[in-house]
Structures are given as C-alpha cells and as structure tokens.
Amino acid sequence: MEHLLQISLDLGRERDRMQLLHKTLFSSKKMLNCDAGTLYLVTEHKTLRFALRTKNDALPSFEIPLYNAQGKPMDHHIATWCALHNKMIVVDDIYKETRFDVSGTKKMDAETGYRTVSMLTLPLSPRKDEVIGVLQFLNALDPVTGNTIPFAPDILRFVSAMAAQIAIVLDNSQLIEAQNKLIDSIIELLAGAIDAKSPYTGGHCERVPQLCIMLAEAVCDIKVGPLADFNFTSDEQWREFRLGAWLHDCGKITTPEYVVDKASKLETIYNRIHEVRTRFEVLLRDAKITQLEAVAAGADPTTALATYETRKAQLRDDFAFIADCNLGSELMASDRQERLLQISKETWWRNYDDRLGLSYDELKRHPDPETPQELPTLEYILVDKPQHIIQRDNSQTIDPKWNFKIQIPEYLYNHGEIYNLSVGRGTLTKEERFKINEHVMQSIMMLERLPLPKGLQHIPKYAGTHHETLIGTGYPRQLTKADLSIPMRIMAIADIFEALTASDRPYKKPKKLSETIKILSFFKKDQHIDPDLFDLFLTSGIYKQYAKQYLKPEQIDEVDVNQYLG
C-alpha cells in the first residue's frame, strides 16, 4: 500500500512525459520486486510499440500488430491478448504455458541467455473498452533468497489498482501532449496564413522563430560574460519562447493587405493613378476640341495646331511628374511640393453625378449625399475631398489600460489625392504607417486577452516587444533596457535581420550579408539592439549558419565581424 501511494504521488507530480514513463515502469518494478519490465504503448495504427525497458538493452524497432491484414485480432500473444481483451494475465512458468504463443520469448531467451520464468501482463485502461498501453513484468523475486518465483496472488489486487492509476496519469499526459501539439499546430498555421496573406511579408513569421532559437541556444551555451546568467532550464520555457516567436506578428492578421502592400502613393485597393491619367486624357481631348473649333471658326490652322501641341506637351510633362511623385522613390522636397500644388489647380469638367454607384458607407462620407447636383461642374485635376477621409470610430479606439505610448492619428485613413502624393518619403501616409505599426499593439491585445496557462504567460511579452529599443525610443510602450529580458532582445535582432535579408519581398532587393551586418551595427551603436547579443550573433557564426540555410548564394559575401565587435 505504501508503494502504491508513493507511485501515485510521484506520477501526479511529474510533468515531463519521458520521465513519467520512466517512473511508471521503474516504480512498478520496485513495487512488484521483479527482475525486469517492459512498457508498450498502443499506437494510432493499432500496434504495440516498445516504449521503455528496465534493462539497458536496445528497444526493438519493430511494432507488434494487434490486427492482421484482414482486420482480425491477433490475440495469440500474451501482450496483444492483454491489450485486445483489457484483462490481466499471470503466467507462473513460461515454459509450461499452453494458452498463448510464447515462442518469441523463448527465442529471445535463447539469443540473450536470459531465463524467463514468471510473467505478469497488465492493461493500462483509463476508461472502459479503451487500452492505451501494456505493462509486462518478468521474474518475480523472493525477497529473502532472490530466487525467481511466481507473482504472489495477494499482490494482484494492488497491482490492478496501480495499473488503473498509471493508466489515468498516462492518459492525461497524452491528452495534454495532444493539446499542446494542436495548439502549436494552430499557431504555426496562423503564422503561415499571415505569411501567405501578403507577398510583402513572405516567410517572415516562419523564419524569425528559427533565428530566435539559434541565437537563444548560443546564449544558453555561454558560461562567462554578461549573458552567462541567462538560461532556459526546461522544455516548457523553450516552448514558451518558440511560440512567442511564432506569434510575434500575429496582429498582422488585422492589417489590411492594401496597406501592407501599398507600392505607390495613390494605391488603395487599386492604383488611383489610372483615374488621374483619365482626367489628363479628358484635358487633352478638350485641347484637341478647342483646336478643331478654332480652325472651324476661321483661326489659322498652323497657330491652332501649335497651341494644341504646346498644351499637349505641358499635360504630358505634368502627368509624368505626378506619376513620378506617385512612386515614392524620390524625396518630396519643397520645390516638388510646390509644383504638385500648382498642377493640382488645373481644372476639368465633370458631367456625371459623383454619388452614383456608391456604397452606403461611401455615400455617408459624401458632404451632400441628397441635394441634386448642377452639372456639368468644374473639378480640380487633383483634390482632397471630405469623402476621402475615413473617420476613426469607437471600435478603433485603443483603451488607455494597455499603456501604449504612441501617437494615434485623428483619422483612420485619409485618401486625399494631394495629401497622399505629398508624402515626403516612401508611399505611406501617417495613418497607414500607424496601421502597420498597430500590428504590434494588436498582437499584445490579442495575446494578453488569452487565458494563457502558467507556462505560457510570457508569450505576449516575447511577441510584443520586438520593435522596442534599449533607450525607450521604440514602440508601442517605449520600454527601456531594464524592461526587456534577454528573450525579448533576441526577438528584436532576429526580426530586423530577417527583414533585411528576406529575398521574397516584391518591393525591395534583398540585402547582402555584409550590408545587413553593417546596418545592424548602426542599430547597436544607437542602442536599438542589445550589443552583447549582437556580438554573440557575430562571433558564434549564427549569421553564417542562417545565411547558408535561408539566403540566396549571391547574398552571402564575406563579413569582417571584428570591426563591429566591442
């Protein structure tokens, strides 16, 4: 009874599956005072797999089928009969056994020199009509002489209770493991969906965790220096960190594709430069009509043609300038801003009601959705209209409880044509830039709302801090070095390095290894990333290891890391 209670206590405390199996088998062997034991587990494809033995010999690699090819039960062996019928089997002497085929046991005895005499085989059944494993024990020993004896009948009742307890504990362990695998798979599925959502993010969510693990393993191997005190001491901590890395961009699931993928300033769902070009086509057509009308009214044809050609050249030049502004490849200096405003004052005649065909939401944004319009009406070639502004409603308001220290734009979006074309660098307005940066806040809010178990409660911090810096200039919470653990700082380096070297982004050319390391050194100098981790990243050769696995050959060049150390 004391042994049974101790086994129950030991199994109840153990969380590691392999240790649980080990304790199950060895504690039972000790309780039964026998020479050897084997634990079989029932597989998904209806076989018995050798899971563990008390002897040090290698586990057999084959599995024992419970059913033959025709689906009939193969219950002529002791272990399979026990699993199929969910009943205990006691054999006092294998060499006198007639109920079952024990030729395999005898053959093994002959090959190894071992002598099997008594055998006890127990099903592990957590519930009626379900067996998840089999325990088999060999050669009960006399506690005084040490001789092999049959298993005592008076202990069988305790053995049955022990097997029932073990079955429940193992079943719970298997359920937890299955749930963990399901959770891990769902998280990886989500990350894969985010990567697949936009070619502009590529395989980022998949590659960042790999780089994080590589760098974390290097840190855990350090025995001296400022990083020596850090270590992941359990599989649970490694899993928590890995899942945090997989989820670091989960908030991007809320980011509209057309914002992430915005390759030109006038692009929303489509590139509105086509609308602008059509207006210029209208102006050119009007110029041609003016030329023909002048000639018809008696004007000099040569003069009329010259006037038309001048107008035509001006319109082409103006549109070419607007088209160039739309690309966002050149800084919008003050002279370019002024020219854009000058061109925008060009006018054209609109002959149709601009409210026709609008959705309900679009019509609500129109300043005058019902009053009949006087047509034709004069329009500017480029314009910022009230209906271009999309207000931020209450559902987009971020609760102050999250402690995000980031400036939130007044509007959700501003699609004004002049406003967008005037963007100083790149293609994104401040509203769109916020929407992209907001993915970190969304990640944090999504993850912190989850009822995460104790072993996973650091996931929101791991996933939501890769845009923070050591000096409080990052986002969304402006954390400093004191707030950022080693795993959080690892995330920042991995995120930046992957983004710079990614070769599957349609909007940029992938950077070479040397250029990427140089850029990261500036981040180190500006205290945006941890200097000790960056030095380890270089000296450990992780950047090379990652490059060989994920970068194109033409990206991999020589890097003199010594110039960046210290």
N, C-alpha and C positions, 0 to 999 in steps of 0.2 A: 504493500500500500504506500509506503514511504517513497519507494522508487517511482510509483505511478504518479503521485502528487508532484514529485520533483520534475519528472518528464513534462507534466502539464505546465508547470511554472516556466521551465526553460523554453518550451516551444512557444508559449504565449508571449515571451519577451523578445524572441528572435524575429528580425525583420528581413534579414538577408536570406534569399531563397536557398542558396547553396549551403549556407550554414544551418539553415532549418533542416534540409535533407540530411546533413551530416549528423546533427543532434538526434534526429528521428531514428536513424539506423543504429548509431552507437549507443544511445541511451537505452534503446530496446534490447540490444545485445547484452548490455550490462545487467539489465533487469532480469533477463532470462538466463544469465550465466551460461552462455553458449560460446562456441568457438568461432563462428562466422555468421555473417548475414549479408543479404543482398536486397536492395530496393529496386523494384521495377515500377515504371510509370506507364500508364496506358496512354498511347499516342492518339492523335486525331484520326489517323488512318487505321485504327483498331489493331494495334500491335502492342506488345510489351517491350519496352526499351530498358536496357540495363542503365540505371541512373547512378547507382553507388554500391560499392562493396566495402566491407570492413577489412578485407585482405588488401595487400598492396599490389596485387597483380592487375594487369590492364583490363579494363572493361571490354567485354566482347562488343564488336562494332555492329553485329547483326541484330535484328529485332525478331521477336517471336510472334508470328501471326496468330490472331485469335480466331480468324475465319479463313477457310480455304478459298480458292478462286470461284467456287460455286456458291459461296456465301454460307457454307455450313460451318458450325462451330468446331474448332479443333481443340477439343477438351480431353484429349488422351494424355496430355502432360499435366503435371501437378500444378504448375504456376498458371497455365491457361485455364484449367478447370476451376481453380480458385477465383480467377477474375471473371469468368463467364457465369459462375453459379453463386458468387458472392458468399462463399462459405469457407470456413477454416478447415485445413487438412493437417492431420497429425500422422506422421509415419515414424514408427519405433525403429524399424530397421529397413533401410532402402533395399538391401539385397534380398529381403524376403517380401518386398512389395509386389502385389499382383494386380492391384486396381488400376494402376497407371503405367504408362511407358516411361521408365526411368533409365533407358539406355544412354541418354545424353549425360546424366550424372555419372553413371558407371564409366563411360568413355573418358570423361574429364578426370575422374579419379585415376584411371589408368595412365593418362598423359602427365598428370601432375604429381602422382604419388600420394595424393591426399586420400583419406578414407572417410567417406560419408556414411554415417550410420543413421542417427535420428534427424528428423526434419519437421519443422513447423512452418506452415504457409498460411498467411493471413491476408484477407482482402482489406483494402483501405476504401471504406464506403461512407462518404459523408451524408448520403441520403439513400432512401430505399431504391433499389434497382439501378444504382449507379456505382461503379467501381472506378476509382481514379489511379489505383496502384496496387502493388502486391509486396508484402514483406515476407521474406523467406529466411529462416534461421536454421543453421546446421549444427548438429552435435552438441546437445546439452551436456554440461559437465558437472560431475559430482563435486560439490563444494569442498569435500574433505580430501578425496583421493585424486580428483582431477580427471578421472576416467570418463569416457563417453557413456552417457546413459540416455534413456528416452526422456522426452519432455514430460514433467510431472503433471498429472491431470488436475491437481488442485490449483495450479497457476493459470490454467487456461482461461478461467473467468476474468482474471485480472488482465490477461493478455488481450482478450476481446475488448475490454474497456479501453485499454491502451491504444489498440488499433483504431477504435472509433474516435478517440481524442486526436490521434495523429491525422486521421482522415479529414476531420473538420479543419484542423490547423493548416494542413497542406492545401485543402480546397480553398480556404480563404486566401492563402498565399497565391494560389494560381489565379483566383479571381482578381486580386489586386494587381498581379503581373499583367493579366489580360487587359484590365482597365488602364494601366499605365501605358501599355502598347497602343491601345486605342487612342488615348489622349495624345501620345507622341505622334501617332499617325495623322490625327486630325490637325495638329499644329503644323506638321510638315506639309499637309495638304493645303492648309490655309496659306502658308508661305509660298508654296508653289503656285497657288491661284493668284497671289499678288504679283509674283514674277511674271506669270503668263498674261496678266491683265494689261501690261504695257511693255512694249519692246524697250522703252526708255529705262526700265528698271532691270531688264534682263534676268540673269540668275542670281541677283544680288542677295536675296533672302536665303538662298541655299549656300552660297559661297562664304558669306560672313561667318556663320557658325563654324565652318571648317577652320577658318583662320583663327577664330577665337579659341577654339580647342587647342590648336597647335601652340599658340602663344601661352595659353594657361598651363599647358603641360611643361613648357620650358620654365615658366615661373616656379612651378611646384618642384622642379629639379634643382633650383638654386638653394645653396646651403649657406652662402655668405652674402653680405651686402644688404642694401635697403629693402630688397624683395624677399629676403630669406625667411621672414616671419610668416609669409603667406603660404597657405597650402589648402587644397581641398582634401579632406580626410575621409570622405565616404563617397560611395557611388551616388547616393542621394544628392550630395552637393554638386557633383559633376552633372547629374541630370538636370538639376535646377538651373545651372549656368547654361547648359546646352539649349534648354527650352527657352530661356531668356533671350539667347542669341537668335534662335529661330523666329521669335516673336518681336524682334526689335523694330520691325517696320509693319507690324500688323495693322496699325492705324491707317496705312495707305489704302486699305480696303474702302475707306470713306472718301478718298481723294478722287475727284472726277478725272477720268482719263484725259480729257481735252485740256486740263490744266497741266497735268504731269507731262503730256506730250506736246505742249504748245511750242511749236517750232518757229512761229512768226507772230508779230505783234497783233495783227488783226484776226488771228485764228481763235475761234471758239469751237463749235462743233465742226466747222469748216473754215477755210481761209477767206475772210471777207474782202481780201484784195480783189476778188473777182467782181464784187459789187462796185468797188471804186473804179475798176477798169471799165465797167459797163457805163458808168457816168461819163468817163472821158470819151468813150465811144459815142455817147449821145452828143457831147460838146463838139466832137469832130464832125459828126453828121450835121449838126446845126451850122458849123462853119461852112460846110460844103453847100448847104441850102442857101446860106447867105451869099456865097459866091455866085451861085446859079441865079438867084433872084436879082442880084446886082447886074449881071450880064443881061438878064431879061428886061431890066428896067433901063437899059441903054448905057451902062457903065463900060469902061474899057475892059475887055476880057483879060488882057495881059495884067493890068493892075489888079483886077479882081482875083486872078489866079495867084499873083504874088502875095496878096493879103491872106489868101487861104493857106498858102504854103508856110507863111510866117506863123500863122496861128497853129497850123498842124505841127510844126517843129516845136513850138512852145508847149503844146499839150503833151507831146511825146516826151519832151525833156522833163516836164513837171511830173508826169506819171512815173517815169523811170526813177526820179528822185524819191517819190512816195514808195515805190516798190522796194527801193534800196533801204529806206527807213524801216520798212516792214520786216526786213530780215533780221534786224537787231545785231548785225555783225560789226557795226561801227558806232562809236560813242556819239550820242546826240548832243553835240556841243551847242553853244548858244546860237551860232550862225545857222546851224541846221534847224534848230527850233524855230527861229525867226522865219526862215524860208518856208517851213511847213505851215506856219500860221498864215503866211502870205498866200500860199497856194490854196489853203482851205477856204479863202474868201471868194474863190471862183464860184459862180452860180450856174444852175441848170434848172430847167422847167420840169416839174413833176406833174403828170396828168392823171394819176390814179390815186384813189384814197389809200393811204398807207396803213389803214386799220383793217383792210380786208384780208381774210385768211389768217388772222392772228388767233392764237390760242387764248383761253380765258385768262391765264396768268399774264401773257404778253399784253393783252388789252387793258388789264388792270394797271399796268405801268404807264400806259399812254396818258399824257396830261389832259386830253379831251377825247374820251372814248365815244361820245354820242353826238356831239354837235356836227351837223353837216359841214363838210369842208368845201371851201371855194377853190375850184380847180380851173385851169392849172395854177400851181403855186410855185414860187421861186424857192429853191433849196440850195444850200451850200454844198460844194463838192465833197467836203469833209466836215463832220459836225459831231458835237457831243450833245445828245438829246436826253431829256429826262428819262425816257423809256430805256436808255442804255444802263441805267443804274438799277441794280437789284439790291433791295434793302436787306439788312440782317434782321431776321425776325427773332422772337423769343427762343425758338428752338435751337438757334445757333449761338445763343448767349452762354458763355462759359462761367460756371459758378466760381466765385472767389475762393471757395473752400479748397480748390485744387492748388492754390498758391502759385499759379503760373505768372511769371513776370515778363510778359511780352505784350507789346503794343498791338491792340486789336483794331483793325481799320473800321471806319464808320460804316462802310458798305460791305456787303458780301462780295459783290462784283461790280465793276464799272467797265462797261463795254464801249464807252465813248471812243469814237474813231481817233480824234485828235489826242485824247488822253492816252490811248494805247500806243499810237505812233510816236508819242513824245517820250516814251520810256527811255531813260538815259542809257542803261546797259542791259543787254540781253533782250528778252521778249516779255518778261513777266511784269505785271503791274504790282503795286504793293499789296493789293487784295489777293492776287493769285499767289504771290510769294508767301503771304501768310497762310493761304490754304494749303500749300505744300508743306510749310513748316508745321502746320497744325497736326500733321500726321503723328508727330511725337506726342502731342497732348492727347490725341485720340487714343493712341496706344496705351498711355498711362491710365486714362479714364476707363478704357475697356478692361484692362488687366486688374486695376485696383478694385473694380466692382465685383470681380470674381471671388467666390468663397474658396480661395486657394488653401490647401492643407498646409500644415506646418512646414513641411519640407520643400514647399514651392513658393513661399511668401516673399522671396527676394526677386522673383521674376519681374514684377513691374519696375523695380529699380534697375535691374540689368537691361531691360528692354527700353527704358525711357530716358536714359542719360547719355546716349552716345553723341549728342550734339552739345553737351555741356563742356566747359573748359576748366582748367585749374584755377583761373583767376576771376571767375564769375561773369564772363562775357558771353557765355553760351546761352542756350535756350532749352527748355521753356522755363526753368526755375532759377537760372543764374547761379547754379551751385559752384562751390569752390573745391579746392583740393581736399579740404577737411571733410567734405560731404561725399566724396567719391571713393568708393572702395576699389581695390585692385581689379576685380572683375569688371566693374563699370568702366575703368580706364582702358582695359583691354578692348572692350567693345568699341570705344572711340577710334582707336588705331585701326582695328580691323575694318570698320565701316569706311573710313577715309581711304585706306589702301585699296580696298576692293573697288570703290567707286572710281578711283583714278586709273586703275589698270584694266577695268572691265572693257572687253572688246566687243560686246554685244549691244552697244548703245548706238542707235542710228544718228544721234545728234552730235557725236564727237568722235575724234580719232583716239584710240587707246594710247595711253602714255607708256613710254618705255620705262624699264625698271629704274634706271639711273635718274630719270626726270622725276619719277614718283617719289623716290627716296629723298631727293633734293627738296621737293615740296613739303614732304613730311618733316624734314629738318627745320623748315621755317615754322611749322606748327609747333615743333619742340621749342624753338627759340622764343616764340611768342607765348609760351606756356599754355598752349591749347591742348597738348597731349603730354602724357607723363614721360619725362626724359629718361628715367631708368628703364621703363618698359620699352621705349623706342630703341635704346642702346641694346637691350637684350634681343629685341626683334632683329637687329642687325648682326650682333656677334654670334647668336645662335644659328644663323643661316636660315631662319624661318622664311624670310622674304624669298630666298632662292628656292626653298622646298615648295612653297606655294606657287612660285612662278613656273616651275617645271610642271606642276600639275594643272594649272589653270590658265596661264598666259600663252599667247602665240609665240612661236620661236623668234619672230622678228622683234618682239618686245623685250626679250631677255638680252641685256647687254651687261658689260662689266660695271661694277659699282665699287668705288673706293670708299668703304664704310668708315675708315679711320678718320676721315675729315669731318665726320658727323658725330663722333663719339665724345663723351665727356661734357 
